Amino acid sequence: MSRRPRRPQRASALPPLTGSRLIEALIAGWRPLQRLDVGGFAVLRSRGITRRAHSIVALDPDPEQPAAALEQVESLLARAGERPVHRIFEHEPSASLDVLLAARGDEAVGHSEILELPLTTTAPPSGAALVATGALDADWFAQAWALAPREGEHARDTLRDILAGTPALQVRIPAADGTAAAVGRAALVSAGREQLAVLNMIAVAPQQRRQGLGRELSGTLLALAAAQGAGRALLEVERDNAPALSLYRALGSRRIGGYHYRARRED
């Protein structure tokens, strides 16, 4: 007998999502192909495709010897001939690490906001939406790649493998010609005993923009995630993406944190 989805927790009952719980939820929503935990760091590797899945995240490094802990984890990448890229969250221990990386000249890039949206009341899903659940759907991925490709060798295969790493709700809204007008994904992940949704891969075809499809798509993902038992949704939005930030705030999201990356400059 199939299990019923858990009911979403009420917003007032949701515990704050901070620290390692927040970090682990975001990693699970965009799962890397390989993860190594070394000296209090999570080394995420995915053939160099997307910084979210190919970077170093500080979890609990030695606060007494931060430089030594940094040297230990970066030496692993040096042996592989890779430049280290660190994902720096606003809270400790990332904040202290950021001071060290800035002092040696690492460049700050990719500033992003972390948004949270409690799933207490959601609009009905779009009647036009095509929905796939669970494992990665080949048709959805083909349309998603067409709207939001990535650069790099083996990028398509790598992105497919990243997305296949977490069960998800996959939604596409078709255009009149049968292609996708908009696509999006809600990865269903756990944070302790709580289930939540991490929204990503949201894209609207250029010729279909300014028609409310982003709101329709996002609302559908949120409604479906709530029906699956998610109590809240998380979104990661680059700070310079003003239209997306405006949309998600209009849907009721609030900022709960942020991050950027520190990348060693080319010699």
Disulfide bonds with the S-S distance in Angstrom:
none
